[in-house]
């Protein structure tokens, strides 16, 4: 069995372009853990190495039961690694096509609340997708945790980013095509794509999972199949979340999550709002979001 520091690697859980995640055993604490190891071919790249370790620090700094926690870091054979909670239950990717509508809505809302934790900490994820959302089967009901902050950035820096990163099927147009600065509403777009996929078993804009250019003012969103547990107005909410215009989306991840759990049909709006009040509540939510981001940045 391969050993990394004191950790015994047992099973590969996933691999990306830059790193591999293993299920491992910590003999000193007699517990299972997850270990993320930087890929061999990137270990000598100073920029990639720095971003890899920055992810570990970011996960460690955000203390929340909705975010995977880092416990240790190390280097072996000049390859850095960090040790995280091992979350039993797999990812939301494994739930696609296998959950009832009520469960799909609950899981998508759980994901929204987890992403809101990042936004409250002044961080935008930039790669929200089912495989980065972990299902903690040790809780009742199972909770969703957000993981993989390798693409995450501070909200204060988001307007100046020039490198596109993320997964096309879940990327907001302003993020995918660099049509201007973006904020937490890019993650709301991704959450909308995740919710649609959990409900229907398919990606919103075709099996290829393409990113939708901002020039497509009204891309066609397939209808969510009707059935028990599917609110009548869910299409309206998902179209809003997947709008090419950030201003047409729910203003925060929490607002989107709340709406998923309170859908009873009709035109989507923040709970309790109608007519002119809808606009006031929407604008107030945006102001609160921006003030929180500014205060978080100023406090550092």
C-alpha positions, 0 to 999 in steps of 0.5 A: 500500500502506498504511503504519503507521510503517515497516511496510507493511500487506499483508493483513488476518489478522483483526478483532475488536470492538476491533482488527485484525491485519495481515500486514505487511512490515518493510523495515528488518529485511527480514522479515514481521511481524504488526501489531495496530491499535486500531480507530478508534472505540475510539482515544479511549476511555482504558480500551480504549486502556490495555488494548490497550497492557497486552496488548502489555506482557504479551506482551512480558513473557512470554518463551516460544517458546509465546507470540507475542512483541511487538517494537515499539509505536507510534502513528499518527493517534492510533491505537496499534499493536503489532508481533508475530511473524508466525506462518506456518501459520494458526490451529487454527480452520483445522484443525477438520474437517481433521486426524486424531485423533492430530494433533488430540490433539497440537495440543490438547496443544500448546495446553495446554502454551502456556496453561500458560506463561501460568499459570506467569507468573501470568496467566489467558487468559480467551479460549482458542479455536481462532482465538487459537491459532496454528500455527507451520508453521516448526517440525517438527512444527508448534508451537502458540502462544497469542496475543491476550491482550486479555482476560487478567488476573493470576490474583491478580485473577481472583477480583475480576473482575466483567465477563464477557469471552470467547467463549460456546462456550469459556467456563467457567460460573463465568466466563460467569455470574459465579458466583464467582471463577475461576482457570486451570481456566477456561482448562482448560475452554476447552482441553477445548472446543478438543480436542473440536472438533478431534476431532469438527469440532463445538462440544461443546454445539451449533452455537450455541456456548452457554455452559453455566450452572452450574445444569446439573449434567451437560450432555450431551456428544456422544460422540467418534466411535470410530476409529483413533487415538482412545483408548477413554477420551477421553470421560471426560477431555473430560467432566472438562475440560468439567465445570461444577464446576472441582474436577472438571476436570484441575487445570492446563493441563499436566495436561490436555495430559499426559493427552491424550497418554497416554490408553489408556482407562479412568477418567481420573486423573493419570498413575500414580495409582489409588484413594486415590493419585489424590486425593493427586496431584490435590490436590498438583497443585492446591496446587502451582498455587496456590503458584506463583500466590502466589509469582509475585504476591509477587515483583512 
